[in-house]
């Protein structure tokens, strides 16, 4: 399955390390193979992923808490 990301929003966040971060929210889109007209067609998957401006993955929870996966820094939306 081919996937691509569609930017939904960008926002600032403050890290537990005191630094300011830029967070980007993306919706994952899946390629729709049912239409073969020579163009690419993409469908939303309903999955949103969050990444830092540098591409680092963020673990986001339903309660709004966020954590940078590779460093463990907790983020609070600004």
PyMOL commands that set and color helices and strands:
alter all, ss='L'
color gray80, all
select strands_A, chain A and resi 3-15+20-31+42-52+57-60+66-68+74-77
alter strands_A, ss='S'
color yellow, strands_A
deselect
rebuild
show_as cartoon
